[in-house]
Amino acid sequence: MHARNALAAAALLAALASPAGAADYSFTDLGGLGGNSTAYDINRGGQIAGVSFLAGNSTQHAFLWSTGSLSDLGTLGGTYSNGNAINQLGQVAGAAYTTGNASRHATVWSKEGKADLGSLGAGGSEAYDLNDQGQAVGYSYMNGSVTHATLWTAGGKADLGTLGGSNSSARAINNHQQVVGSSNITLPNGGVATHAFSWSAGTMLDLGTLGGANSDANDVNDSGWVVGRSSLGNGISHAFLWNGSAMTDLGVLGGGSSVAHAINASGQVVGISTTAGNGASHGFLWSGGVMTDLNSLLDPDTRAAGWVITEAYGINDSGAIVGAAFNHTLNQSHAFVLSTSPVPEPAGAALWMAGLGVLVRVARRRAQGAAR
């Protein structure tokens, strides 16, 4: 999803040493499909996936933003969909309701169409991420209340299991098929907690916490670095970075809590933190050991126009950041992209036209088999 190229250690450290505010940033309002919108992911070509309310702010649809245009990706016949991630091929992963809103299914979109990825059980499912090979991850309902982390590949779908508890969900996958997410665990006293996990080659590793009971993993780059959120043991949670051996507390923007949502190949992290004073939520960039409020990177004209970045969900390898920003003048929240240069015309547009590739072929084989 967010980070695709593993870097050599020296290059990685050099990138992390660059101060977060060293460059001039440009803010672009991506608009919406008639109502409030949020951008969740951006690929190296500058294509963006997210979700927007339609007019009236009662129904949400997944969107693709590409070459300056926002496109409604539609549904599987129902009224609702959302786009959670986009890969370098321009494929968008998320979920959509089927006809009559009978069920919510993991979905991948391309110009060629939509692929219903199905579920491990009789219930619904959702895809939160996909890598550049078109492998997607998320969760499936096993029955009415139990969910398991799920991996969809050309060979079908696989149950990734749990850390010993009943439920799990996968949130991200890198190009080495390393999957991260969260799973219930059973405590010695019989209680239940949730821990971040990293899954690879059939083995699920418990990443632990920052001292509290619970943690969640939200993203992983190709170097295997994981980001997410962990409780501290005092009723609050902080964003963390796990470097393959240890979990580091990334801190806050002066408030009590934070959560990391994405990491790129250079180890830059974005997420959401409460601020000092009134405890408002702001998007942040963590780089070189420093957490920076994204609003401090906005130019005076953007701030004067009423924009406040409240959420940051995605960052690509060029450092372009996406999320949601509230405009006090318009009284609306819109998807945005914050970049150090104009968002490029995506080279991936032609690949988007090429379609779903492996996932669409799998969906077609499933449909053909059902028709026999």
TORKOL-4160 file (C-alpha; in steps of 0.2 Angstrom, whole numbers, padded with zeros to 4 digits, m for minus):
372
<pt num="1" X="0000" Y="0000" Z="0000"/>
<pt num="2" X="0010" Y="0014" Z="0007"/>
<pt num="3" X="0029" Y="0009" Z="0005"/>
<pt num="4" X="0036" Y="m0002" Z="m0008"/>
<pt num="5" X="0055" Y="m0001" Z="m0009"/>
<pt num="6" X="0066" Y="m0007" Z="0005"/>
<pt num="7" X="0081" Y="0005" Z="0007"/>
<pt num="8" X="0098" Y="0001" Z="0012"/>
<pt num="9" X="0102" Y="0006" Z="0030"/>
<pt num="10" X="0113" Y="0021" Z="0026"/>
<pt num="11" X="0100" Y="0028" Z="0014"/>
<pt num="12" X="0086" Y="0025" Z="0027"/>
<pt num="13" X="0096" Y="0034" Z="0041"/>
<pt num="14" X="0100" Y="0049" Z="0029"/>
<pt num="15" X="0081" Y="0051" Z="0025"/>
<pt num="16" X="0076" Y="0050" Z="0043"/>
<pt num="17" X="0089" Y="0064" Z="0047"/>
<pt num="18" X="0080" Y="0076" Z="0036"/>
<pt num="19" X="0069" Y="0089" Z="0046"/>
<pt num="20" X="0051" Y="0087" Z="0043"/>
<pt num="21" X="0048" Y="0105" Z="0039"/>
<pt num="22" X="0063" Y="0108" Z="0028"/>
<pt num="23" X="0052" Y="0108" Z="0012"/>
<pt num="24" X="0038" Y="0119" Z="0006"/>
<pt num="25" X="0022" Y="0110" Z="0006"/>
<pt num="26" X="0007" Y="0113" Z="m0006"/>
<pt num="27" X="m0011" Y="0109" Z="0000"/>
<pt num="28" X="m0024" Y="0103" Z="m0012"/>
<pt num="29" X="m0042" Y="0101" Z="m0008"/>
<pt num="30" X="m0048" Y="0085" Z="m0017"/>
<pt num="31" X="m0067" Y="0089" Z="m0015"/>
<pt num="32" X="m0079" Y="0076" Z="m0014"/>
<pt num="33" X="m0094" Y="0067" Z="m0022"/>
<pt num="34" X="m0106" Y="0079" Z="m0015"/>
<pt num="35" X="m0103" Y="0078" Z="0003"/>
<pt num="36" X="m0089" Y="0076" Z="0016"/>
<pt num="37" X="m0074" Y="0065" Z="0010"/>
<pt num="38" X="m0058" Y="0057" Z="0017"/>
<pt num="39" X="m0043" Y="0051" Z="0008"/>
<pt num="40" X="m0035" Y="0035" Z="0014"/>
<pt num="41" X="m0020" Y="0031" Z="0003"/>
<pt num="42" X="m0009" Y="0037" Z="m0011"/>
<pt num="43" X="0002" Y="0028" Z="m0023"/>
<pt num="44" X="0019" Y="0033" Z="m0030"/>
<pt num="45" X="0011" Y="0040" Z="m0045"/>
<pt num="46" X="0000" Y="0051" Z="m0035"/>
<pt num="47" X="m0017" Y="0042" Z="m0037"/>
<pt num="48" X="m0027" Y="0043" Z="m0022"/>
<pt num="49" X="m0041" Y="0031" Z="m0014"/>
<pt num="50" X="m0054" Y="0036" Z="m0001"/>
<pt num="51" X="m0072" Y="0038" Z="0003"/>
<pt num="52" X="m0085" Y="0052" Z="0000"/>
<pt num="53" X="m0102" Y="0055" Z="0005"/>
<pt num="54" X="m0114" Y="0058" Z="m0009"/>
<pt num="55" X="m0125" Y="0074" Z="m0009"/>
<pt num="56" X="m0135" Y="0074" Z="0008"/>
<pt num="57" X="m0121" Y="0066" Z="0018"/>
<pt num="58" X="m0131" Y="0050" Z="0020"/>
<pt num="59" X="m0123" Y="0038" Z="0008"/>
<pt num="60" X="m0104" Y="0034" Z="0006"/>
<pt num="61" X="m0095" Y="0028" Z="m0010"/>
<pt num="62" X="m0077" Y="0023" Z="m0013"/>
<pt num="63" X="m0068" Y="0036" Z="m0024"/>
<pt num="64" X="m0052" Y="0036" Z="m0035"/>
<pt num="65" X="m0043" Y="0053" Z="m0038"/>
<pt num="66" X="m0032" Y="0053" Z="m0053"/>
<pt num="67" X="m0025" Y="0066" Z="m0065"/>
<pt num="68" X="m0035" Y="0080" Z="m0055"/>
<pt num="69" X="m0052" Y="0071" Z="m0056"/>
<pt num="70" X="m0062" Y="0062" Z="m0043"/>
<pt num="71" X="m0072" Y="0046" Z="m0049"/>
<pt num="72" X="m0086" Y="0037" Z="m0040"/>
<pt num="73" X="m0081" Y="0019" Z="m0040"/>
<pt num="74" X="m0099" Y="0013" Z="m0036"/>
<pt num="75" X="m0104" Y="m0003" Z="m0026"/>
<pt num="76" X="m0108" Y="m0021" Z="m0029"/>
<pt num="77" X="m0126" Y="m0017" Z="m0031"/>
<pt num="78" X="m0130" Y="m0010" Z="m0014"/>
<pt num="79" X="m0129" Y="0008" Z="m0008"/>
<pt num="80" X="m0113" Y="0009" Z="0001"/>
<pt num="81" X="m0094" Y="0007" Z="m0003"/>
<pt num="82" X="m0077" Y="0013" Z="0004"/>
<pt num="83" X="m0060" Y="0013" Z="m0003"/>
<pt num="84" X="m0046" Y="0009" Z="0009"/>
<pt num="85" X="m0030" Y="0007" Z="m0001"/>
<pt num="86" X="m0022" Y="0009" Z="m0018"/>
<pt num="87" X="m0007" Y="0000" Z="m0025"/>
<pt num="88" X="0005" Y="0005" Z="m0039"/>
<pt num="89" X="m0006" Y="m0004" Z="m0052"/>
<pt num="90" X="m0020" Y="0008" Z="m0048"/>
<pt num="91" X="m0030" Y="m0005" Z="m0040"/>
<pt num="92" X="m0041" Y="0000" Z="m0026"/>
<pt num="93" X="m0046" Y="m0011" Z="m0011"/>
<pt num="94" X="m0060" Y="m0009" Z="0001"/>
<pt num="95" X="m0078" Y="m0015" Z="0003"/>
<pt num="96" X="m0095" Y="m0013" Z="m0004"/>
<pt num="97" X="m0113" Y="m0019" Z="m0001"/>
<pt num="98" X="m0121" Y="m0031" Z="m0012"/>
<pt num="99" X="m0138" Y="m0030" Z="m0020"/>
<pt num="100" X="m0151" Y="m0026" Z="m0008"/>
<pt num="101" X="m0138" Y="m0022" Z="0005"/>
<pt num="102" X="m0138" Y="m0041" Z="0009"/>
<pt num="103" X="m0120" Y="m0042" Z="0013"/>
<pt num="104" X="m0104" Y="m0031" Z="0014"/>
<pt num="105" X="m0090" Y="m0039" Z="0004"/>
<pt num="106" X="m0071" Y="m0036" Z="0001"/>
<pt num="107" X="m0069" Y="m0028" Z="m0016"/>
<pt num="108" X="m0056" Y="m0023" Z="m0028"/>
<pt num="109" X="m0059" Y="m0010" Z="m0042"/>
<pt num="110" X="m0050" Y="m0006" Z="m0058"/>
<pt num="111" X="m0055" Y="0001" Z="m0075"/>
<pt num="112" X="m0059" Y="m0016" Z="m0080"/>
<pt num="113" X="m0072" Y="m0018" Z="m0066"/>
<pt num="114" X="m0076" Y="m0023" Z="m0049"/>
<pt num="115" X="m0070" Y="m0040" Z="m0041"/>
<pt num="116" X="m0080" Y="m0047" Z="m0026"/>
<pt num="117" X="m0067" Y="m0056" Z="m0016"/>
<pt num="118" X="m0080" Y="m0065" Z="m0005"/>
<pt num="119" X="m0078" Y="m0071" Z="0013"/>
<pt num="120" X="m0070" Y="m0086" Z="0022"/>
<pt num="121" X="m0087" Y="m0089" Z="0030"/>
<pt num="122" X="m0106" Y="m0085" Z="0027"/>
<pt num="123" X="m0104" Y="m0067" Z="0033"/>
<pt num="124" X="m0096" Y="m0051" Z="0026"/>
<pt num="125" X="m0078" Y="m0046" Z="0023"/>
<pt num="126" X="m0068" Y="m0031" Z="0020"/>
<pt num="127" X="m0051" Y="m0028" Z="0012"/>
<pt num="128" X="m0040" Y="m0014" Z="0020"/>
<pt num="129" X="m0024" Y="m0015" Z="0009"/>
<pt num="130" X="m0016" Y="m0023" Z="m0006"/>
<pt num="131" X="0002" Y="m0025" Z="m0012"/>
<pt num="132" X="0009" Y="m0022" Z="m0029"/>
<pt num="133" X="0006" Y="m0040" Z="m0034"/>
<pt num="134" X="m0013" Y="m0038" Z="m0031"/>
<pt num="135" X="m0013" Y="m0048" Z="m0015"/>
<pt num="136" X="m0026" Y="m0041" Z="m0003"/>
<pt num="137" X="m0029" Y="m0042" Z="0016"/>
<pt num="138" X="m0043" Y="m0038" Z="0028"/>
<pt num="139" X="m0055" Y="m0048" Z="0038"/>
<pt num="140" X="m0069" Y="m0061" Z="0035"/>
<pt num="141" X="m0084" Y="m0065" Z="0047"/>
<pt num="142" X="m0082" Y="m0083" Z="0051"/>
<pt num="143" X="m0100" Y="m0083" Z="0059"/>
<pt num="144" X="m0111" Y="m0069" Z="0066"/>
<pt num="145" X="m0098" Y="m0062" Z="0078"/>
<pt num="146" X="m0081" Y="m0070" Z="0075"/>
<pt num="147" X="m0069" Y="m0062" Z="0062"/>
<pt num="148" X="m0052" Y="m0068" Z="0056"/>
<pt num="149" X="m0038" Y="m0060" Z="0047"/>
<pt num="150" X="m0039" Y="m0065" Z="0028"/>
<pt num="151" X="m0027" Y="m0065" Z="0014"/>
<pt num="152" X="m0034" Y="m0065" Z="m0004"/>
<pt num="153" X="m0022" Y="m0071" Z="m0018"/>
<pt num="154" X="m0022" Y="m0078" Z="m0035"/>
<pt num="155" X="m0024" Y="m0095" Z="m0027"/>
<pt num="156" X="m0040" Y="m0090" Z="m0017"/>
<pt num="157" X="m0042" Y="m0084" Z="0001"/>
<pt num="158" X="m0033" Y="m0090" Z="0017"/>
<pt num="159" X="m0037" Y="m0089" Z="0035"/>
<pt num="160" X="m0022" Y="m0081" Z="0044"/>
<pt num="161" X="m0028" Y="m0087" Z="0061"/>
<pt num="162" X="m0026" Y="m0078" Z="0078"/>
<pt num="163" X="m0014" Y="m0076" Z="0092"/>
<pt num="164" X="m0025" Y="m0088" Z="0102"/>
<pt num="165" X="m0040" Y="m0078" Z="0105"/>
<pt num="166" X="m0056" Y="m0078" Z="0095"/>
<pt num="167" X="m0055" Y="m0063" Z="0083"/>
<pt num="168" X="m0042" Y="m0055" Z="0072"/>
<pt num="169" X="m0041" Y="m0043" Z="0057"/>
<pt num="170" X="m0027" Y="m0039" Z="0045"/>
<pt num="171" X="m0023" Y="m0021" Z="0041"/>
<pt num="172" X="m0009" Y="m0020" Z="0029"/>
<pt num="173" X="0003" Y="m0031" Z="0017"/>
<pt num="174" X="0020" Y="m0027" Z="0010"/>
<pt num="175" X="0028" Y="m0033" Z="m0006"/>
<pt num="176" X="0036" Y="m0048" Z="0003"/>
<pt num="177" X="0019" Y="m0054" Z="0009"/>
<pt num="178" X="0022" Y="m0049" Z="0027"/>
<pt num="179" X="0005" Y="m0045" Z="0034"/>
<pt num="180" X="0001" Y="m0034" Z="0050"/>
<pt num="181" X="m0015" Y="m0031" Z="0060"/>
<pt num="182" X="m0022" Y="m0035" Z="0077"/>
<pt num="183" X="m0028" Y="m0051" Z="0086"/>
<pt num="184" X="m0037" Y="m0055" Z="0102"/>
<pt num="185" X="m0026" Y="m0064" Z="0115"/>
<pt num="186" X="m0032" Y="m0074" Z="0131"/>
<pt num="187" X="m0024" Y="m0067" Z="0146"/>
<pt num="188" X="m0018" Y="m0079" Z="0161"/>
<pt num="189" X="m0032" Y="m0073" Z="0171"/>
<pt num="190" X="m0045" Y="m0078" Z="0158"/>
<pt num="191" X="m0047" Y="m0060" Z="0151"/>
<pt num="192" X="m0046" Y="m0054" Z="0134"/>
<pt num="193" X="m0034" Y="m0041" Z="0126"/>
<pt num="194" X="m0029" Y="m0036" Z="0108"/>
<pt num="195" X="m0011" Y="m0036" Z="0102"/>
<pt num="196" X="m0003" Y="m0030" Z="0086"/>
<pt num="197" X="0004" Y="m0045" Z="0075"/>
<pt num="198" X="0015" Y="m0047" Z="0061"/>
<pt num="199" X="0012" Y="m0063" Z="0050"/>
<pt num="200" X="0024" Y="m0070" Z="0038"/>
<pt num="201" X="0025" Y="m0088" Z="0029"/>
<pt num="202" X="0012" Y="m0095" Z="0041"/>
<pt num="203" X="0018" Y="m0088" Z="0057"/>
<pt num="204" X="0010" Y="m0075" Z="0067"/>
<pt num="205" X="0021" Y="m0065" Z="0079"/>
<pt num="206" X="0014" Y="m0055" Z="0094"/>
<pt num="207" X="0022" Y="m0038" Z="0093"/>
<pt num="208" X="0017" Y="m0034" Z="0111"/>
<pt num="209" X="0013" Y="m0016" Z="0118"/>
<pt num="210" X="0021" Y="m0001" Z="0125"/>
<pt num="211" X="0016" Y="m0007" Z="0143"/>
<pt num="212" X="m0002" Y="m0007" Z="0142"/>
<pt num="213" X="m0014" Y="m0021" Z="0138"/>
<pt num="214" X="m0019" Y="m0017" Z="0120"/>
<pt num="215" X="m0010" Y="m0013" Z="0103"/>
<pt num="216" X="m0015" Y="m0012" Z="0085"/>
<pt num="217" X="m0004" Y="m0013" Z="0069"/>
<pt num="218" X="m0010" Y="m0002" Z="0054"/>
<pt num="219" X="0004" Y="m0002" Z="0041"/>
<pt num="220" X="0021" Y="m0010" Z="0036"/>
<pt num="221" X="0034" Y="m0005" Z="0024"/>
<pt num="222" X="0045" Y="m0016" Z="0013"/>
<pt num="223" X="0059" Y="m0015" Z="0027"/>
<pt num="224" X="0047" Y="m0024" Z="0039"/>
<pt num="225" X="0044" Y="m0008" Z="0050"/>
<pt num="226" X="0027" Y="m0008" Z="0057"/>
<pt num="227" X="0017" Y="0007" Z="0064"/>
<pt num="228" X="0001" Y="0007" Z="0074"/>
<pt num="229" X="m0006" Y="0012" Z="0092"/>
<pt num="230" X="m0003" Y="0005" Z="0109"/>
<pt num="231" X="m0010" Y="0008" Z="0126"/>
<pt num="232" X="0003" Y="0014" Z="0139"/>
<pt num="233" X="m0005" Y="0006" Z="0155"/>
<pt num="234" X="m0012" Y="0023" Z="0161"/>
<pt num="235" X="m0028" Y="0024" Z="0151"/>
<pt num="236" X="m0020" Y="0032" Z="0135"/>
<pt num="237" X="m0013" Y="0026" Z="0119"/>
<pt num="238" X="0002" Y="0032" Z="0109"/>
<pt num="239" X="0008" Y="0029" Z="0091"/>
<pt num="240" X="0022" Y="0016" Z="0089"/>
<pt num="241" X="0035" Y="0011" Z="0077"/>
<pt num="242" X="0041" Y="m0007" Z="0078"/>
<pt num="243" X="0058" Y="m0009" Z="0069"/>
<pt num="244" X="0058" Y="m0028" Z="0068"/>
<pt num="245" X="0064" Y="m0030" Z="0086"/>
<pt num="246" X="0058" Y="m0016" Z="0097"/>
<pt num="247" X="0043" Y="m0005" Z="0099"/>
<pt num="248" X="0046" Y="0014" Z="0100"/>
<pt num="249" X="0034" Y="0027" Z="0107"/>
<pt num="250" X="0032" Y="0041" Z="0094"/>
<pt num="251" X="0024" Y="0053" Z="0107"/>
<pt num="252" X="0010" Y="0065" Z="0104"/>
<pt num="253" X="0007" Y="0083" Z="0098"/>
<pt num="254" X="0006" Y="0089" Z="0116"/>
<pt num="255" X="m0011" Y="0080" Z="0120"/>
<pt num="256" X="m0014" Y="0063" Z="0128"/>
<pt num="257" X="m0016" Y="0051" Z="0113"/>
<pt num="258" X="m0010" Y="0047" Z="0096"/>
<pt num="259" X="m0011" Y="0034" Z="0082"/>
<pt num="260" X="0001" Y="0030" Z="0068"/>
<pt num="261" X="m0008" Y="0025" Z="0052"/>
<pt num="262" X="0005" Y="0024" Z="0038"/>
<pt num="263" X="0024" Y="0022" Z="0035"/>
<pt num="264" X="0034" Y="0025" Z="0019"/>
<pt num="265" X="0050" Y="0017" Z="0013"/>
<pt num="266" X="0060" Y="0031" Z="0021"/>
<pt num="267" X="0052" Y="0028" Z="0038"/>
<pt num="268" X="0042" Y="0043" Z="0038"/>
<pt num="269" X="0026" Y="0040" Z="0048"/>
<pt num="270" X="0009" Y="0049" Z="0048"/>
<pt num="271" X="m0006" Y="0048" Z="0059"/>
<pt num="272" X="m0017" Y="0058" Z="0071"/>
<pt num="273" X="m0013" Y="0065" Z="0088"/>
<pt num="274" X="m0023" Y="0076" Z="0101"/>
<pt num="275" X="m0015" Y="0093" Z="0104"/>
<pt num="276" X="m0012" Y="0103" Z="0120"/>
<pt num="277" X="m0025" Y="0114" Z="0127"/>
<pt num="278" X="m0042" Y="0109" Z="0120"/>
<pt num="279" X="m0036" Y="0092" Z="0114"/>
<pt num="280" X="m0041" Y="0094" Z="0096"/>
<pt num="281" X="m0036" Y="0080" Z="0084"/>
<pt num="282" X="m0023" Y="0085" Z="0071"/>
<pt num="283" X="m0014" Y="0076" Z="0058"/>
<pt num="284" X="0005" Y="0073" Z="0061"/>
<pt num="285" X="0021" Y="0069" Z="0052"/>
<pt num="286" X="0034" Y="0059" Z="0061"/>
<pt num="287" X="0052" Y="0060" Z="0054"/>
<pt num="288" X="0069" Y="0059" Z="0061"/>
<pt num="289" X="0063" Y="0057" Z="0078"/>
<pt num="290" X="0052" Y="0073" Z="0078"/>
<pt num="291" X="0033" Y="0073" Z="0077"/>
<pt num="292" X="0026" Y="0088" Z="0067"/>
<pt num="293" X="0009" Y="0095" Z="0067"/>
<pt num="294" X="0004" Y="0095" Z="0048"/>
<pt num="295" X="m0005" Y="0112" Z="0051"/>
<pt num="296" X="0012" Y="0120" Z="0054"/>
<pt num="297" X="0017" Y="0115" Z="0036"/>
<pt num="298" X="0002" Y="0124" Z="0028"/>
<pt num="299" X="0005" Y="0141" Z="0019"/>
<pt num="300" X="m0003" Y="0157" Z="0027"/>
<pt num="301" X="m0016" Y="0158" Z="0013"/>
<pt num="302" X="m0022" Y="0140" Z="0016"/>
<pt num="303" X="m0024" Y="0143" Z="0034"/>
<pt num="304" X="m0033" Y="0159" Z="0031"/>
<pt num="305" X="m0045" Y="0150" Z="0020"/>
<pt num="306" X="m0051" Y="0140" Z="0035"/>
<pt num="307" X="m0042" Y="0123" Z="0033"/>
<pt num="308" X="m0037" Y="0113" Z="0048"/>
<pt num="309" X="m0029" Y="0095" Z="0045"/>
<pt num="310" X="m0038" Y="0084" Z="0057"/>
<pt num="311" X="m0033" Y="0067" Z="0050"/>
<pt num="312" X="m0018" Y="0059" Z="0041"/>
<pt num="313" X="m0020" Y="0042" Z="0034"/>
<pt num="314" X="m0007" Y="0039" Z="0020"/>
<pt num="315" X="0010" Y="0044" Z="0014"/>
<pt num="316" X="0019" Y="0039" Z="m0002"/>
<pt num="317" X="0038" Y="0037" Z="m0005"/>
<pt num="318" X="0039" Y="0055" Z="m0011"/>
<pt num="319" X="0032" Y="0061" Z="0005"/>
<pt num="320" X="0015" Y="0066" Z="m0001"/>
<pt num="321" X="0002" Y="0065" Z="0013"/>
<pt num="322" X="m0017" Y="0062" Z="0012"/>
<pt num="323" X="m0031" Y="0062" Z="0024"/>
<pt num="324" X="m0045" Y="0074" Z="0029"/>
<pt num="325" X="m0046" Y="0092" Z="0033"/>
<pt num="326" X="m0060" Y="0102" Z="0040"/>
<pt num="327" X="m0064" Y="0119" Z="0033"/>
<pt num="328" X="m0072" Y="0131" Z="0046"/>
<pt num="329" X="m0078" Y="0143" Z="0032"/>
<pt num="330" X="m0087" Y="0129" Z="0023"/>
<pt num="331" X="m0091" Y="0119" Z="0038"/>
<pt num="332" X="m0086" Y="0103" Z="0028"/>
<pt num="333" X="m0072" Y="0090" Z="0029"/>
<pt num="334" X="m0063" Y="0086" Z="0013"/>
<pt num="335" X="m0050" Y="0074" Z="0007"/>
<pt num="336" X="m0033" Y="0083" Z="0004"/>
<pt num="337" X="m0016" Y="0079" Z="m0002"/>
<pt num="338" X="m0001" Y="0088" Z="0005"/>
<pt num="339" X="0015" Y="0087" Z="m0006"/>
<pt num="340" X="0031" Y="0096" Z="m0008"/>
<pt num="341" X="0029" Y="0097" Z="m0027"/>
<pt num="342" X="0014" Y="0096" Z="m0038"/>
<pt num="343" X="0005" Y="0079" Z="m0038"/>
<pt num="344" X="0012" Y="0071" Z="m0054"/>
<pt num="345" X="0002" Y="0064" Z="m0068"/>
<pt num="346" X="0002" Y="0046" Z="m0063"/>
<pt num="347" X="0012" Y="0034" Z="m0073"/>
<pt num="348" X="0000" Y="0021" Z="m0066"/>
<pt num="349" X="m0015" Y="0027" Z="m0076"/>
<pt num="350" X="m0011" Y="0015" Z="m0090"/>
<pt num="351" X="m0009" Y="0001" Z="m0078"/>
<pt num="352" X="m0026" Y="0006" Z="m0070"/>
<pt num="353" X="m0033" Y="0004" Z="m0087"/>
<pt num="354" X="m0026" Y="m0014" Z="m0088"/>
<pt num="355" X="m0038" Y="m0019" Z="m0075"/>
<pt num="356" X="m0038" Y="m0030" Z="m0060"/>
<pt num="357" X="m0026" Y="m0043" Z="m0067"/>
<pt num="358" X="m0025" Y="m0058" Z="m0055"/>
<pt num="359" X="m0040" Y="m0054" Z="m0044"/>
<pt num="360" X="m0052" Y="m0051" Z="m0058"/>
<pt num="361" X="m0047" Y="m0068" Z="m0066"/>
<pt num="362" X="m0050" Y="m0076" Z="m0049"/>
<pt num="363" X="m0067" Y="m0068" Z="m0048"/>
<pt num="364" X="m0071" Y="m0074" Z="m0065"/>
<pt num="365" X="m0066" Y="m0092" Z="m0062"/>
<pt num="366" X="m0077" Y="m0092" Z="m0046"/>
<pt num="367" X="m0092" Y="m0085" Z="m0056"/>
<pt num="368" X="m0089" Y="m0098" Z="m0070"/>
<pt num="369" X="m0088" Y="m0112" Z="m0058"/>
<pt num="370" X="m0104" Y="m0107" Z="m0050"/>
<pt num="371" X="m0113" Y="m0106" Z="m0067"/>
<pt num="372" X="m0108" Y="m0124" Z="m0071"/>
